[in-house]
Amino acid sequence: MATKIRVAFAGACVLGLVAVAVFSQKLVSSDQAQAQSNPSQNQSAYPVLGVRAGVYNDGQAALWDLNATDHFRYFGPPQRLRGYKPEQPIHFSHVIHVQQNKMECQYCHWSVGKAAYAAIPEEETCMGCHGALVAGKSEQGKKDIQKLKDYYSRGEPIPWVKVHVFPDHAKFNHKRHVKAGVSCQECHGQIPEMEQVERVSSMKMGWCIGCHRERGASIDCLTCHGHR
């Protein structure tokens, strides 16, 4: 009798699992059909990770290298401190350009994998979109685009304020790092989430050496302090 009850119970469990599986499959098929009929709803929102997500070693040169006790905070220069976010002559939003308009980083910073510097785009690149096609939606956007046009018509470069300041005696080559597989986020954080670009690390020497050691890259003095 007990054996028959156990067999019956096991059979009921199997039937229940089959029913759940069939029902789940119908739900998945229904969701897929709905997504195909409404492709706009199938596009997920841009993931919010936090501007410091993905930064190598959380931007610290050592365990005791804390932002609150960073010597750059007390002795300067302030441009080296994490969180440095200078005001720019034109309010450029990476949130609008990358998240909303889905622009690729290398469309503007085209030299990042070809040269030592990840150059700021020329005004001609900006005018390719804003010269006639994109006039801006908000009042602030329209004002900034007009500033861009004014600089362009006068033949003057936009006086951008450098954010990722490096000491003159240190030589950093973007091309070599990109080809070695170092992602932008490891040094610069989640730029697509920044309305205004800021530093996510003070980029001290110990931070760079730690990364070189982990990746098996050279830590010879001339690697960073010699020729490019």
C-alpha positions as a Markdown table, in Angstrom:
| # | Residue | x | y | z |
|---|---|---|---|---|
| 1 | Met | 0.0 | 0.0 | 0.0 |
| 2 | Ala | 2.8 | 2.4 | 1.0 |
| 3 | Thr | 4.6 | 1.6 | -2.3 |
| 4 | Lys | 1.5 | 2.4 | -4.4 |
| 5 | Ile | 1.1 | 5.7 | -2.6 |
| 6 | Arg | 4.8 | 6.6 | -3.2 |
| 7 | Val | 4.4 | 5.7 | -6.9 |
| 8 | Ala | 1.3 | 7.7 | -7.2 |
| 9 | Phe | 2.9 | 10.7 | -5.5 |
| 10 | Ala | 6.0 | 10.5 | -7.8 |
| 11 | Gly | 3.7 | 10.3 | -10.8 |
| 12 | Ala | 1.8 | 13.4 | -9.7 |
| 13 | Cys | 5.1 | 15.3 | -9.2 |
| 14 | Val | 6.2 | 14.4 | -12.7 |
| 15 | Leu | 2.9 | 15.5 | -14.2 |
| 16 | Gly | 3.1 | 18.7 | -12.3 |
| 17 | Leu | 6.6 | 19.4 | -13.6 |
| 18 | Val | 5.5 | 18.7 | -17.1 |
| 19 | Ala | 2.6 | 21.1 | -16.7 |
| 20 | Val | 4.9 | 23.8 | -15.3 |
| 21 | Ala | 7.4 | 23.3 | -18.2 |
| 22 | Val | 4.6 | 23.5 | -20.8 |
| 23 | Phe | 3.1 | 26.6 | -19.2 |
| 24 | Ser | 6.5 | 28.3 | -19.0 |
| 25 | Gln | 7.2 | 27.5 | -22.6 |
| 26 | Lys | 3.9 | 29.2 | -23.6 |
| 27 | Leu | 4.8 | 32.3 | -21.6 |
| 28 | Val | 8.2 | 32.5 | -23.3 |
| 29 | Ser | 6.7 | 32.1 | -26.7 |
| 30 | Ser | 4.1 | 34.7 | -25.9 |
| 31 | Asp | 6.8 | 37.2 | -24.7 |
| 32 | Gln | 8.9 | 36.5 | -27.8 |
| 33 | Ala | 5.9 | 37.1 | -30.1 |
| 34 | Gln | 5.1 | 40.3 | -28.3 |
| 35 | Ala | 8.7 | 41.5 | -28.5 |
| 36 | Gln | 8.8 | 40.8 | -32.2 |
| 37 | Ser | 5.5 | 42.7 | -32.8 |
| 38 | Asn | 6.8 | 45.6 | -30.6 |
| 39 | Pro | 10.5 | 45.9 | -31.2 |
| 40 | Ser | 10.8 | 49.2 | -29.4 |
| 41 | Gln | 9.7 | 47.6 | -26.2 |
| 42 | Asn | 12.5 | 44.9 | -26.6 |
| 43 | Gln | 15.2 | 47.5 | -26.2 |
| 44 | Ser | 16.4 | 47.5 | -22.6 |
| 45 | Ala | 17.4 | 50.7 | -20.9 |
| 46 | Tyr | 21.0 | 51.6 | -20.7 |
| 47 | Pro | 22.4 | 49.9 | -17.6 |
| 48 | Val | 23.3 | 52.2 | -14.7 |
| 49 | Leu | 26.5 | 50.9 | -13.2 |
| 50 | Gly | 28.0 | 54.0 | -11.4 |
| 51 | Val | 30.7 | 56.1 | -12.9 |
| 52 | Arg | 33.5 | 54.2 | -11.1 |
| 53 | Ala | 32.3 | 50.8 | -12.1 |
| 54 | Gly | 35.0 | 48.8 | -14.0 |
| 55 | Val | 37.9 | 50.9 | -12.8 |
| 56 | Tyr | 41.1 | 48.9 | -12.1 |
| 57 | Asn | 41.6 | 48.2 | -8.4 |
| 58 | Asp | 38.8 | 50.8 | -7.7 |
| 59 | Gly | 41.3 | 53.5 | -8.7 |
| 60 | Gln | 43.5 | 52.9 | -5.6 |
| 61 | Ala | 47.3 | 52.6 | -5.7 |
| 62 | Ala | 47.2 | 50.7 | -2.4 |
| 63 | Leu | 44.8 | 49.7 | 0.3 |
| 64 | Trp | 45.5 | 52.9 | 2.2 |
| 65 | Asp | 45.2 | 55.1 | -0.9 |
| 66 | Leu | 41.8 | 56.5 | 0.1 |
| 67 | Asn | 40.2 | 59.5 | -1.6 |
| 68 | Ala | 39.5 | 61.2 | 1.8 |
| 69 | Thr | 43.2 | 61.1 | 2.7 |
| 70 | Asp | 44.6 | 61.6 | -0.7 |
| 71 | His | 47.6 | 64.0 | -0.6 |
| 72 | Phe | 46.4 | 65.7 | -3.7 |
| 73 | Arg | 43.3 | 66.8 | -1.7 |
| 74 | Tyr | 45.5 | 68.7 | 0.8 |
| 75 | Phe | 48.7 | 69.6 | -1.1 |
| 76 | Gly | 47.5 | 69.6 | -4.8 |
| 77 | Pro | 47.4 | 69.9 | -7.6 |
| 78 | Pro | 43.6 | 69.6 | -7.5 |
| 79 | Gln | 43.6 | 68.4 | -11.1 |
| 80 | Arg | 45.0 | 65.0 | -10.0 |
| 81 | Leu | 42.4 | 64.3 | -7.4 |
| 82 | Arg | 39.6 | 61.8 | -8.0 |
| 83 | Gly | 36.4 | 63.6 | -8.7 |
| 84 | Tyr | 38.0 | 66.5 | -10.4 |
| 85 | Lys | 35.3 | 67.9 | -12.7 |
| 86 | Pro | 36.2 | 71.2 | -14.3 |
| 87 | Glu | 33.6 | 73.5 | -16.0 |
| 88 | Gln | 33.9 | 73.4 | -19.7 |
| 89 | Pro | 33.2 | 76.1 | -22.3 |
| 90 | Ile | 30.5 | 74.0 | -23.8 |
| 91 | His | 28.3 | 71.6 | -21.9 |
| 92 | Phe | 29.0 | 68.3 | -23.6 |
| 93 | Ser | 26.9 | 65.4 | -22.3 |
| 94 | His | 28.1 | 61.8 | -22.9 |
| 95 | Val | 24.7 | 60.7 | -21.6 |
| 96 | Ile | 23.0 | 62.3 | -24.6 |
| 97 | His | 25.6 | 61.3 | -27.2 |
| 98 | Val | 26.4 | 57.7 | -26.0 |
| 99 | Gln | 23.3 | 56.5 | -24.2 |
| 100 | Gln | 20.5 | 58.2 | -26.1 |
| 101 | Asn | 22.1 | 58.6 | -29.5 |
| 102 | Lys | 24.2 | 55.4 | -29.4 |
| 103 | Met | 27.3 | 57.0 | -30.7 |
| 104 | Glu | 30.5 | 54.9 | -30.7 |
| 105 | Cys | 33.4 | 56.3 | -28.7 |
| 106 | Gln | 35.8 | 56.1 | -31.6 |
| 107 | Tyr | 33.6 | 58.1 | -33.9 |
| 108 | Cys | 34.8 | 61.2 | -32.0 |
| 109 | His | 38.0 | 59.8 | -30.4 |
| 110 | Trp | 39.1 | 58.2 | -33.6 |
| 111 | Ser | 42.9 | 58.3 | -32.8 |
| 112 | Val | 42.6 | 56.3 | -29.5 |
| 113 | Gly | 43.8 | 53.0 | -31.2 |
| 114 | Lys | 46.2 | 54.7 | -33.7 |
| 115 | Ala | 48.2 | 57.3 | -31.7 |
| 116 | Ala | 49.7 | 58.1 | -28.3 |
| 117 | Tyr | 46.8 | 60.5 | -27.6 |
| 118 | Ala | 43.0 | 59.9 | -27.5 |
| 119 | Ala | 42.5 | 63.3 | -29.2 |
| 120 | Ile | 39.5 | 65.5 | -28.6 |
| 121 | Pro | 37.5 | 65.6 | -31.9 |
| 122 | Glu | 38.0 | 68.5 | -34.3 |
| 123 | Glu | 35.2 | 71.0 | -34.6 |
| 124 | Glu | 34.6 | 69.7 | -38.1 |
| 125 | Thr | 33.5 | 66.4 | -36.6 |
| 126 | Cys | 31.0 | 68.1 | -34.4 |
| 127 | Met | 29.7 | 70.3 | -37.2 |
| 128 | Gly | 29.1 | 67.2 | -39.3 |
| 129 | Cys | 26.0 | 66.7 | -37.2 |
| 130 | His | 25.3 | 70.1 | -35.7 |
| 131 | Gly | 26.1 | 72.2 | -38.7 |
| 132 | Ala | 22.6 | 71.7 | -40.2 |
| 133 | Leu | 21.0 | 68.5 | -39.0 |
| 134 | Val | 20.9 | 68.7 | -35.2 |
| 135 | Ala | 19.9 | 72.0 | -33.7 |
| 136 | Gly | 19.4 | 70.8 | -30.1 |
| 137 | Lys | 16.2 | 70.1 | -28.1 |
| 138 | Ser | 16.7 | 71.9 | -24.8 |
| 139 | Glu | 17.5 | 75.6 | -24.5 |
| 140 | Gln | 20.9 | 74.8 | -23.0 |
| 141 | Gly | 21.6 | 72.5 | -25.9 |
| 142 | Lys | 20.7 | 75.1 | -28.4 |
| 143 | Lys | 22.9 | 77.7 | -26.7 |
| 144 | Asp | 25.9 | 75.2 | -26.7 |
| 145 | Ile | 25.4 | 74.3 | -30.3 |
| 146 | Gln | 25.4 | 78.0 | -31.2 |
| 147 | Lys | 28.7 | 78.4 | -29.2 |
| 148 | Leu | 30.1 | 75.6 | -31.3 |
| 149 | Lys | 29.1 | 77.3 | -34.5 |
| 150 | Asp | 30.6 | 80.6 | -33.3 |
| 151 | Tyr | 33.9 | 79.0 | -32.5 |
| 152 | Tyr | 33.8 | 77.2 | -35.9 |
| 153 | Ser | 33.0 | 80.4 | -37.9 |
| 154 | Arg | 35.8 | 82.3 | -36.2 |
| 155 | Gly | 38.3 | 79.5 | -36.8 |
| 156 | Glu | 39.0 | 79.2 | -33.1 |
| 157 | Pro | 39.6 | 75.9 | -31.3 |
| 158 | Ile | 37.2 | 75.2 | -28.4 |
| 159 | Pro | 39.2 | 75.9 | -25.2 |
| 160 | Trp | 38.4 | 72.6 | -23.5 |
| 161 | Val | 39.8 | 72.1 | -20.0 |
| 162 | Lys | 41.8 | 68.9 | -19.7 |
| 163 | Val | 40.4 | 66.5 | -17.1 |
| 164 | His | 42.8 | 63.6 | -17.1 |
| 165 | Val | 46.0 | 65.6 | -16.2 |
| 166 | Phe | 49.2 | 63.6 | -16.2 |
| 167 | Pro | 52.6 | 64.8 | -14.9 |
| 168 | Asp | 54.9 | 65.8 | -17.7 |
| 169 | His | 57.6 | 63.3 | -16.8 |
| 170 | Ala | 55.2 | 60.3 | -17.3 |
| 171 | Lys | 54.5 | 59.2 | -20.9 |
| 172 | Phe | 51.2 | 57.4 | -21.5 |
| 173 | Asn | 50.6 | 55.9 | -24.9 |
| 174 | His | 46.9 | 55.2 | -25.6 |
| 175 | Lys | 47.5 | 53.1 | -28.7 |
| 176 | Arg | 49.7 | 50.6 | -26.8 |
| 177 | His | 47.2 | 50.2 | -24.0 |
| 178 | Val | 44.2 | 49.7 | -26.3 |
| 179 | Lys | 46.1 | 47.1 | -28.4 |
| 180 | Ala | 47.0 | 45.3 | -25.1 |
| 181 | Gly | 43.3 | 44.9 | -24.3 |
| 182 | Val | 42.9 | 47.6 | -21.7 |
| 183 | Ser | 39.4 | 48.9 | -21.8 |
| 184 | Cys | 38.5 | 52.5 | -21.5 |
| 185 | Gln | 36.6 | 51.9 | -18.3 |
| 186 | Glu | 39.6 | 50.6 | -16.4 |
| 187 | Cys | 41.1 | 54.1 | -16.4 |
| 188 | His | 38.2 | 56.5 | -17.1 |
| 189 | Gly | 35.2 | 54.7 | -15.6 |
| 190 | Gln | 31.8 | 54.8 | -17.1 |
| 191 | Ile | 32.0 | 57.8 | -19.3 |
| 192 | Pro | 28.6 | 57.2 | -20.9 |
| 193 | Glu | 27.0 | 57.9 | -17.5 |
| 194 | Met | 28.7 | 61.3 | -17.1 |
| 195 | Glu | 26.8 | 64.5 | -17.8 |
| 196 | Gln | 30.2 | 66.2 | -17.1 |
| 197 | Val | 33.4 | 64.2 | -17.4 |
| 198 | Glu | 35.3 | 63.7 | -14.2 |
| 199 | Arg | 38.3 | 61.8 | -12.9 |
| 200 | Val | 37.6 | 58.4 | -11.3 |
| 201 | Ser | 41.2 | 57.9 | -10.1 |
| 202 | Ser | 44.1 | 60.0 | -9.1 |
| 203 | Met | 46.2 | 57.7 | -11.4 |
| 204 | Lys | 49.2 | 57.4 | -9.1 |
| 205 | Met | 52.4 | 55.5 | -10.0 |
| 206 | Gly | 51.6 | 52.6 | -7.8 |
| 207 | Trp | 48.2 | 52.1 | -9.5 |
| 208 | Cys | 49.9 | 51.9 | -12.9 |
| 209 | Ile | 52.6 | 49.5 | -11.7 |
| 210 | Gly | 50.1 | 47.2 | -10.1 |
| 211 | Cys | 48.2 | 46.9 | -13.4 |
| 212 | His | 51.5 | 46.3 | -15.3 |
| 213 | Arg | 52.5 | 43.5 | -12.8 |
| 214 | Glu | 49.2 | 41.8 | -13.1 |
| 215 | Arg | 49.2 | 41.8 | -16.9 |
| 216 | Gly | 52.9 | 40.9 | -17.2 |
| 217 | Ala | 53.8 | 44.2 | -18.7 |
| 218 | Ser | 57.2 | 45.9 | -18.2 |
| 219 | Ile | 57.8 | 48.0 | -15.1 |
| 220 | Asp | 61.2 | 49.3 | -16.4 |
| 221 | Cys | 61.6 | 53.0 | -15.7 |
| 222 | Leu | 61.9 | 53.8 | -19.4 |
| 223 | Thr | 58.6 | 52.2 | -20.1 |
| 224 | Cys | 56.8 | 55.2 | -18.6 |
| 225 | His | 59.5 | 57.8 | -18.3 |
| 226 | Gly | 61.4 | 57.3 | -21.5 |
| 227 | His | 60.5 | 57.6 | -25.2 |
| 228 | Arg | 57.1 | 56.7 | -26.5 |
